[in-house]
Amino acid sequence: MIHLPVKSHGRFRSRSGDLAKTIQLIERPAGPRSIKLGRWTHRLADGRPGELVIGLVSDMKAAFREGRKAYAPRCKELCVDFGLRTMLATDQGDLLGRAWIEQLMWHDARISGLAAELQARSIRPNRSPRYRAMVESLRGYIETSVGQALNRLVAIRAPAHLVLERLDFRGADLSRRMNRLLTNCDRSVLRAKLKDLKERFGITSAEVNPAWSSQTCSCCGYVSKANCKAQDRFVCGACGTTIHADVNGSRNLGGGRSAFDRAARMTRAESLQATVIRHLERLGAAREGVVLDPALWRARTRARVIPERSAYVSNRYFGEALGSVIPDPGRIVERETPLARRLKSNRGASEPETVAAQPTQHLAADVSKG
């Protein structure tokens, strides 16, 4: 029997769970330069042993069971959007990890610079212990940052269910090598953290399709590429709403605001068509089962959509739905648009339903009802 003295610390003493009767022995090989023991760094010659790490195992089943019983959700659903400028944004307006991109760019400069130096010497980067240590440091930073951000959300919002977009931290500001490393580790880190939240608090989660969520206004549903004025600024070209771009994207992930079921399998073209139709319905321009005819639109809608100065005319997303738009609001469109033919085919061979134009209403009222 071997007795080894183990020094405790505050984090271990505050840890919940019952101490198990097993331990973990982890042997870390010695590096060619040095190893770190406590506060000191010791240089080692080649061939000398590394360090032996002893890990104490805790049984968390009982602690997690009590935690799930004591957890009291304060909101039913919380939508979360991931990004580079701001790591995490919610539909409640929370912005966490604002220095996220700066830290990733710092890691990118270190890793890419070392990889270029090694390749110039005809050395594969993954064979370098120094390169592997930098990659491991990046993965540790991502794991810590994502965990801290989600723990913070649980503390301030206490959600019962999380709605998340499919995680993708890749960006044009990062190198191809960095984007590849992020793709390999970010999904596994997020899945592990979501599993921990479910076991610890009973919080469920679901990943949804983020198609067009960054270009669609969460207030009126208008979709346009021109809405994104900057990576952190969203200005709607239809209703003029100005909001943080990541907060707007997270609000579009919820089922109440989205024009289609984001959990279903849909192509980008199908989801775009559903988004355009939903916005036109909010404007009073189309109703289910009614041929899309500008002559049946409300006067306010015709004045907003048809004129050449309108934002809808220059928006290519609305080209298929509106067809050949005419400047005269009182003239009846003779040629059917592709959307009109699709709506007519849904009704079968029967005559299209004719609906009288409804009295003019304020746009804000129509948006709230939609």
Secondary structure, DSSP 8 states (H G I E B T S, - for coil): ---------HHHHT--SEEEEEEEEEEE---SSEEEETTEEEE--TT---EEEEEEEEE-HHHHHHHHHH---SBS-EEEEE-SSSSEEETTS-EE-TTHHHHHHHHHHHHHHHHHHHHHTT--GGG-HHHHHHHHHHHHHHHHHHHHHHHHHHHHH-BSEEEEE------TTS-HHHHHHHHHHHHHHHHHHHHHHHHHH--EEEEE--TTTTTB-TTT--B-GGGEEETTEEE-TTT--EE-HHHHHHHTTSTTT-SS-TTS---HHHHHHHHHHHHHHHHTS--TTB---GGGS-HHHHHHHSSTTSTTTS-GGGHHHH-S--S-TTS---S--HHHHHHHHHHTTS--B---------HHHHHHH-
